[in-house]
Amino acid sequence: MSTRRDGRELALQALYSKDLVAQDANSALKRIIESFGEGEEPTLEVNSKAYAFASELVSGVIGHIQEIDARIAEKSKHWSMARMARVDLNILRLAVFELLYRPDIPKNVTMNEAIEVAKKFGADDSASFVNGILDEIASGVTDKE
């Protein structure tokens, strides 16, 4: 698994944790990192590059949350954000942040990664839900170079 995928998964867990217990996402990320290795089988191996990427994503999402949520709300036909599963919503937030504010990551990579993370952490229909909304949002974003 790639370092960036690990970072995305860590960022998702931190944002999800922030939603559940109304805590600072960066503090949640630090606690998640500290907890790896304590169980019998950690779900992913954490390295400093994955942590750094996760931290960039979390800070970016939090810093642009209003713009990101506005894009998601605009493109999620028949779904209010309040009705969305928290996992799906946070996967969307991460991907929209990448689409809008990370020119170093190609759109197709962002889309594919979000779908794979949704398959791993979401419900059975999460990947298609995330794909549908991201496709709508990505179509309005210019190609990155």
C-alpha positions in Angstrom: 0.0 0.0 0.0 1.3 3.5 -0.8 2.3 6.1 1.7 -0.3 8.5 0.4 -3.1 5.9 0.7 -2.0 5.3 4.3 -2.1 9.1 4.8 -5.6 9.3 3.4 -6.8 6.6 5.6 -5.3 8.2 8.7 -6.8 11.6 7.7 -10.2 10.0 7.2 -10.0 8.4 10.7 -9.0 11.7 12.3 -11.9 13.6 10.5 -14.4 10.9 11.4 -13.2 11.0 15.0 -13.5 14.8 15.1 -17.1 14.4 13.9 -18.0 11.8 16.5 -16.6 13.4 19.6 -16.3 17.1 18.6 -12.6 17.3 19.1 -9.7 18.9 17.2 -8.9 16.8 14.2 -5.1 17.3 14.6 -5.3 16.0 18.2 -7.4 13.1 16.9 -4.7 12.3 14.3 -2.0 12.3 16.9 -4.0 9.9 19.2 -4.6 7.6 16.2 -0.9 7.5 15.4 -0.1 6.8 19.1 -2.6 3.9 19.2 -1.0 2.0 16.3 1.0 -0.9 17.5 -0.9 -1.2 20.8 -3.3 -3.8 19.4 -2.5 -7.3 18.2 -2.9 -6.4 14.5 -2.6 -2.8 13.5 -4.7 -2.0 10.4 -1.9 -0.1 8.7 1.7 0.7 9.1 2.4 4.3 10.0 5.5 6.0 8.8 6.5 9.7 9.0 5.6 10.4 5.4 2.1 9.0 5.8 1.7 11.0 9.0 2.9 14.2 7.3 0.6 13.7 4.3 -2.4 13.0 6.7 -1.6 16.1 8.7 -1.5 18.2 5.5 -4.9 16.7 4.4 -6.5 17.3 7.8 -5.3 20.8 8.1 -6.4 21.5 4.5 -9.9 20.2 5.0 -10.3 22.0 8.2 -9.0 25.2 6.7 -11.3 25.1 3.7 -14.3 23.3 5.2 -16.9 25.9 4.2 -15.9 25.9 0.6 -15.6 22.1 0.5 -18.9 21.5 2.1 -20.6 24.1 -0.2 -19.3 22.1 -3.2 -20.5 18.8 -1.8 -23.9 20.3 -0.9 -24.3 21.8 -4.4 -23.6 18.5 -6.2 -25.3 16.0 -3.9 -28.7 15.9 -5.5 -31.4 14.5 -3.2 -29.0 14.1 -0.3 -28.6 16.6 2.4 -25.2 16.5 4.1 -27.0 15.7 7.4 -28.2 12.5 5.9 -24.8 11.3 4.6 -22.9 8.7 6.4 -20.0 10.4 8.3 -17.5 8.1 6.6 -18.7 9.0 3.1 -18.9 12.7 3.9 -15.3 12.8 5.2 -14.0 10.8 2.2 -15.7 13.4 0.0 -14.2 16.2 2.0 -10.7 14.8 1.6 -11.2 14.2 -2.1 -12.7 17.6 -2.7 -9.8 19.2 -0.9 -7.4 17.4 -3.1 -9.3 18.3 -6.3 -9.4 22.0 -5.4 -6.2 22.7 -3.5 -3.6 20.0 -4.4 -2.4 20.6 -8.0 0.3 18.0 -7.5 -2.3 15.2 -7.4 -4.0 14.3 -10.7 -7.8 14.3 -10.7 -8.0 10.6 -11.7 -5.7 9.7 -8.8 -7.9 11.6 -6.3 -11.0 9.9 -7.7 -9.5 6.4 -7.6 -8.1 6.8 -4.1 -11.4 8.1 -2.7 -13.3 5.2 -4.2 -10.8 2.6 -2.8 -10.9 4.2 0.6 -14.7 4.2 0.4 -14.6 0.4 -0.4 -12.5 -0.2 2.6 -14.2 2.0 5.2 -17.7 2.6 3.9 -20.9 0.6 3.5 -21.6 -1.6 0.4 -22.8 1.4 -1.6 -20.3 4.0 -0.4 -17.9 3.6 -3.3 -20.6 4.3 -5.9 -22.1 7.2 -3.8 -18.7 8.8 -3.5 -17.9 8.2 -7.1 -21.2 9.8 -8.3 -20.7 13.0 -6.2 -17.0 13.3 -6.9 -17.6 12.9 -10.7 -20.0 15.8 -10.5 -17.6 18.0 -8.6 -14.5 17.0 -10.7 -16.2 17.8 -13.9 -16.2 21.5 -12.8 -12.5 21.5 -11.9 -10.0 22.2 -14.5 -7.4 19.6 -15.3 -4.2 19.8 -13.3 -0.8 19.8 -14.8 
